[in-house]
């Protein structure tokens, strides 16, 4: 789960991380009032959407007066912001964050992430603040410093010193970084975050450290412990299908291809996406219906897939371990008839009661293309999508 910048900064403030003062606005008049209340020579008008690269897309602008803030807000509010993270469809800007300006001496990068490979937390820092960290990693990897923290012992002073010296901060700034990074780390752990990114972390001309921008991602599986974080969810910023899937306890992620995928098991689902690519096609989604799927879940999965107008064929790839293939087959047949599936349907069933499942598909009277092997399933689904497009 993601949150907006203004929400992230409120959380940071609660853990003692210094952030610039700001106000939220949903209308140009509110933006003007917010700028006046901040009483700053310069304010920054920031579009609030769940995407990076807002500045390059015209979603972050400086205002030199309350009237200027009103004018800029009127330009940003209601615009469709398109960045490298939003895709071509972009995101509608419904609110802006009016923030007091500051005198910037340096821009740095700082983040705390969960490192699954190392089974610990990683603090990533760079002197290249204000840039996408992926770009820095590609262009100048030597400018990225990574410090690993054992969750059992937590953040220690020597971790902070390594980061401070790696960033070239003067000795008098180490104590300030310890407060800043300590608060960020506590937030990361206390709220079960998977990413806490400050970009840029600015050093002001007065030597203070401020989180000028912040991105927080939270582990969906831990949200039951954090009612305050759940309340920050903005449904308008989420894909409607992904939101519906979450409510149905289905793992769904929309992609940009034309072959819809219905698979059980995250590993098999990922392998199915790879197989479609290897066969020259493009998956329209990741969809894991889970190991204990039933007819109702299959029908719900079909509905999600068919809501995507780009889908030209559907591949059902089931390995029956806990789940029985005959029950899945019954669900596929019932869903196809109920929903009136009009796109080609390729089904591969292997595992528990696979033979019985295939018989159910054969006797259904539906135009279903069977597949035995993994490769055959991918190739037939891609061919079906191409035939549908033709």
C-alpha positions in Angstrom: 0.0 0.0 0.0 1.2 3.5 -0.9 0.4 6.8 0.6 0.6 10.4 -0.6 3.6 12.6 0.2 1.6 14.8 2.6 0.5 11.7 4.5 4.0 10.3 4.6 5.3 13.6 6.0 2.7 13.6 8.8 3.9 10.1 9.8 7.5 11.2 9.6 6.7 14.2 11.8 5.2 11.8 14.4 8.6 10.0 14.6 10.7 13.1 15.0 11.9 13.3 11.4 12.2 17.0 10.4 10.0 18.0 7.5 9.1 21.4 6.0 5.7 22.9 7.1 2.9 22.5 4.7 -0.8 22.6 4.0 -3.2 20.5 1.9 -5.4 22.1 -0.7 -8.1 20.8 -3.0 -9.0 24.1 -4.6 -7.0 27.1 -5.9 -8.6 29.3 -3.1 -7.4 26.8 -0.5 -3.9 26.9 -2.0 -3.8 30.7 -1.8 -5.0 30.6 1.8 -2.4 27.8 2.7 0.4 29.9 1.1 -0.6 32.9 3.2 -0.7 30.9 6.4 2.8 29.5 5.8 4.1 33.0 5.5 7.1 32.0 3.4 8.9 34.0 0.7 8.5 31.0 -1.6 6.2 28.1 -1.4 6.2 24.9 -3.5 2.9 23.6 -5.1 3.1 19.8 -5.3 0.7 17.5 -7.1 -0.4 14.7 -4.8 -0.5 11.5 -6.8 1.0 8.0 -6.2 3.9 8.4 -8.7 7.4 9.6 -8.9 8.8 12.1 -11.5 6.2 14.7 -10.7 8.6 17.6 -11.1 9.7 16.6 -14.6 6.0 16.3 -15.6 5.0 19.8 -14.4 3.5 18.6 -11.1 5.8 20.6 -8.8 6.2 24.3 -9.2 7.5 27.3 -7.1 5.2 30.1 -6.2 6.5 33.5 -5.0 3.2 34.8 -3.5 -0.2 33.5 -2.4 -1.7 34.8 -5.6 0.9 32.9 -7.6 0.2 29.7 -5.6 -3.5 30.1 -6.5 -2.7 30.5 -10.2 -0.3 27.5 -10.2 -2.8 25.3 -8.2 -5.5 26.1 -10.8 -3.1 24.8 -13.5 -2.2 21.6 -11.6 -5.5 20.6 -10.0 -7.5 18.7 -12.5 -4.6 18.0 -14.8 -3.7 14.4 -15.9 -0.1 14.0 -14.7 1.9 11.6 -16.9 5.3 10.3 -15.6 7.4 7.3 -16.2 5.6 5.6 -13.3 2.0 6.4 -14.3 2.1 5.1 -17.8 0.4 6.8 -20.8 -3.0 6.9 -19.0 -1.5 9.2 -16.3 -3.1 10.1 -13.0 -5.7 12.8 -12.3 -4.5 15.4 -9.7 -7.2 16.0 -7.1 -5.2 17.7 -4.4 -2.0 19.7 -4.0 0.5 20.1 -1.1 1.5 23.7 -0.4 4.9 23.6 1.3 7.2 26.3 2.6 10.4 26.8 0.7 13.8 26.3 2.1 17.4 27.4 1.3 19.0 24.3 -0.1 22.7 23.7 0.2 22.8 20.1 -0.9 20.4 17.4 -2.1 21.0 13.8 -0.9 19.2 10.4 -1.2 18.3 8.2 1.8 16.1 5.2 2.1 15.4 2.2 4.3 14.3 -0.9 2.5 13.6 -4.6 3.2 16.4 -6.7 1.7 14.8 -10.1 1.2 18.0 -11.7 -0.2 20.1 -10.6 2.8 17.2 -11.2 5.2 17.7 -7.8 6.9 17.1 -4.1 6.4 19.2 -2.1 4.1 19.9 1.7 4.4 20.7 3.1 0.9 22.3 6.5 0.6 23.7 8.6 -2.2 25.1 12.1 -2.8 22.9 12.2 -6.0 19.7 13.4 -4.3 16.8 14.5 -6.5 17.4 11.8 -9.1 15.8 8.4 -9.5 18.0 5.9 -7.7 17.7 3.5 -10.6 19.3 6.1 -12.9 22.1 6.7 -10.4 22.7 2.9 -10.1 23.0 2.7 -13.9 25.1 5.8 -14.5 27.3 6.0 -11.3 26.9 2.9 -9.1 29.9 3.9 -7.1 27.9 6.8 -5.7 25.5 4.5 -3.9 26.3 3.4 -0.4 24.4 0.5 1.2 24.6 -0.4 4.9 22.9 -3.5 6.3 21.1 -3.5 9.6 20.3 -6.7 11.5 16.7 -6.4 12.7 17.6 -8.2 15.9 20.0 -5.5 17.1 18.5 -2.5 15.2 20.1 0.7 14.0 23.4 1.5 15.8 25.5 4.7 15.9 28.2 3.2 13.8 25.6 2.7 11.0 24.8 6.4 11.1 28.5 7.4 11.1 29.1 5.2 8.0 26.2 6.9 6.2 27.3 10.4 7.3 30.9 10.0 6.2 29.8 8.3 3.0 27.6 11.3 2.2 30.4 13.7 3.1 28.6 15.3 5.9 30.6 17.4 8.4 31.2 16.0 11.9 28.7 18.5 13.4 25.9 17.0 11.2 26.3 13.4 12.5 24.1 14.0 15.5 21.4 15.5 13.3 21.6 12.6 10.9 21.3 10.2 13.9 18.0 11.9 14.9 16.8 11.9 11.3 17.8 8.4 10.4 16.7 7.1 13.8 13.2 8.4 13.4 13.0 7.1 9.8 14.2 3.6 11.0 11.7 3.5 13.9 8.9 4.4 11.5 9.9 1.8 9.1 9.9 -1.0 11.7 6.9 0.2 13.8 4.6 0.6 10.8 5.8 -2.5 8.9 6.9 -0.5 5.9 8.6 -2.1 2.9 10.2 1.1 1.7 10.8 4.5 3.3 12.5 6.8 0.8 13.6 10.4 1.3 14.5 12.0 -2.1 15.8 14.5 -1.7 17.1 14.7 1.8 18.3 18.3 1.8 21.0 20.0 3.8 19.9 23.6 4.3 22.3 26.5 4.3 21.8 26.6 8.0 23.1 23.0 8.3 19.7 21.4 9.1 18.4 18.2 7.5 14.9 18.1 6.0 12.9 15.5 4.2 11.9 17.5 1.2 10.1 14.5 -0.4 9.1 11.2 1.0 7.7 7.9 -0.3 6.4 5.3 2.0 5.2 1.8 1.0 3.6 -0.6 3.5 3.3 -4.3 3.6 -0.3 -5.1 2.8 -0.1 -8.3 4.9 0.6 -6.3 8.0 -2.1 -3.7 7.6 -4.4 -5.5 10.1 -2.0 -4.2 12.8 -2.2 -0.6 11.7 -5.6 0.9 11.5 -4.1 4.4 11.3 -2.2 3.4 8.1 -5.2 1.7 6.6 -7.2 4.9 6.9 -4.7 6.7 4.7 -5.6 4.5 1.7 -6.7 6.6 -1.3 -9.0 4.4 -3.5 -8.8 7.0 -6.3 -5.1 6.3 -6.7 -5.5 2.5 -7.1 -6.4 0.5 -10.1 -10.1 -0.4 -9.7 -9.4 -4.0 -10.6 -6.6 -4.3 -8.2 -8.8 -2.8 -5.5 -11.6 -5.2 -6.3 -9.2 -8.2 -6.3 -7.9 -7.1 -2.8 -11.5 -7.1 -1.5 -11.9 -10.7 -2.9 -8.5 -11.8 -1.5 -7.1 -12.4 -5.0 -3.6 -11.3 -5.9 -4.0 -9.3 -9.1 -1.7 -6.8 -10.8 -2.7 -5.2 -14.1 -0.1 -5.3 -16.9 -0.1 -3.9 -20.5 -0.4 -7.1 -22.6 -3.3 -8.8 -24.2 -3.3 -12.4 -22.8 -5.3 -12.6 -19.6 -3.8 -15.1 -17.0 -5.6 -17.1 -14.4 -3.1 -19.2 -12.4 -2.9 -20.7 -8.9 0.3 -20.1 -7.0 2.5 -17.0 -7.2 5.5 -19.0 -8.5 3.5 -20.6 -11.3 1.9 -17.3 -12.1 5.3 -15.6 -12.5 6.6 -18.5 -14.6 3.4 -18.2 -16.8 4.2 -14.5 -17.5 7.8 -15.5 -18.5 6.5 -18.3 -20.8 4.1 -15.9 -22.5 7.0 -13.5 -23.1 9.2 -16.4 -24.4 6.4 -17.3 -26.8 6.4 -13.8 -28.2 3.3 -12.6 -26.4 2.5 -10.1 -23.6 0.6 -10.9 -20.4 -2.3 -8.6 -19.5 -2.1 -9.3 -15.8 -0.7 -11.3 -12.9 -3.4 -13.2 -11.2 -3.0 -15.8 -8.5 -6.3 -17.3 -7.3 -4.5 -19.2 -4.5 -4.0 -22.8 -3.6 -7.5 -23.4 -2.3 -9.5 -21.9 -5.1 -13.1 -22.7 -5.8 -15.8 -22.0 -8.3 -16.7 -18.6 -6.9 -13.1 -17.4 -6.9 -12.6 -18.6 -10.5 -15.7 -16.7 -11.6 -14.5 -13.6 -9.7 -11.1 -13.9 -11.4 -12.7 -14.2 -14.9 -14.6 -11.0 -14.2 -11.5 -9.1 -13.3 -9.7 -10.3 -16.4 -12.6 -9.5 -18.7 -12.8 -5.9 -17.3 -9.6 -5.2 -19.2 -10.6 -4.2 -22.8 -7.0 -5.1 -24.0 -7.5 -8.8 -23.3 -7.7 -10.8 -26.5 -7.3 -14.3 -25.1 -7.3 -16.0 -21.6 -4.9 -18.6 -20.4 -5.9 -20.7 -17.4 -2.9 -22.5 -16.0 -3.6 -24.7 -13.0 -1.5 -27.2 -11.1 -3.6 -29.2 -8.8 -2.0 -29.8 -5.4 -4.4 -28.8 -2.7 -6.9 -27.6 -5.3 -8.7 -30.2 -7.4 -8.5 -29.7 -11.2 -12.1 -31.0 -11.6 -13.4 -28.3 -9.3 -11.4 -25.7 -11.2 -12.8 -27.0 -14.5 -16.3 -26.7 -13.2 -15.6 -23.1 -12.2 -14.1 -22.3 -15.6 -17.2 -23.7 -17.4 -19.7 -22.0 -15.1 -17.9 -18.7 -15.3 -17.5 -18.8 -19.1 -21.2 -19.5 -19.5 -22.3 -17.0 -16.9 -20.1 -14.2 -18.1 -20.4 -15.0 -21.8 -16.7 -15.1 -22.5 -16.1 -14.1 -26.1 -12.3 -14.3 -26.3 -10.4 -17.5 -27.0 -9.8 -19.6 -23.9 -6.8 -21.9 -23.4 -6.8 -24.2 -20.4 -3.9 -26.3 -19.0 -4.8 -28.6 -16.0 -2.1 -30.7 -14.3 -2.1 -32.5 -11.0 -4.9 -33.7 -8.7 -7.9 -34.9 -10.8 -6.5 -33.4 -14.0 -8.0 -36.1 -16.2 -11.5 -35.6 -14.7 -11.1 -31.8 -15.2 -10.2 -32.2 -18.9 -13.3 -34.4 -19.4 -15.5 -31.7 -17.9 -14.0 -29.1 -20.3 -14.4 -31.4 -23.3 -18.1 -32.1 -22.5 -18.9 -28.5 -21.8 -19.8 -27.5 -25.3 -17.6 -24.5 -25.0 -14.8 -23.5 -27.4 -11.9 -24.3 -25.1 -8.4 -25.0 -26.4 -6.7 -27.6 -24.2 -2.9 -27.7 -23.5 -0.8 -30.4 -22.0 2.6 -28.8 -21.5 3.7 -25.5 -20.1 5.2 -24.4 -23.4 2.2 -25.5 -25.4 -0.1 -23.5 -23.2 1.9 -20.3 -23.7 2.3 -20.7 -27.4 -1.4 -21.5 -27.9 -2.5 -18.6 -25.8 -0.3 -16.2 -27.8 -1.5 -17.6 -31.1 -5.1 -17.2 -29.9 -4.5 -13.6 -29.0 -3.0 -12.9 -32.4 -5.8 -14.6 -34.2 -8.3 -12.5 -32.2 -6.5 -9.3 -33.1 -6.5 -10.3 -36.7 
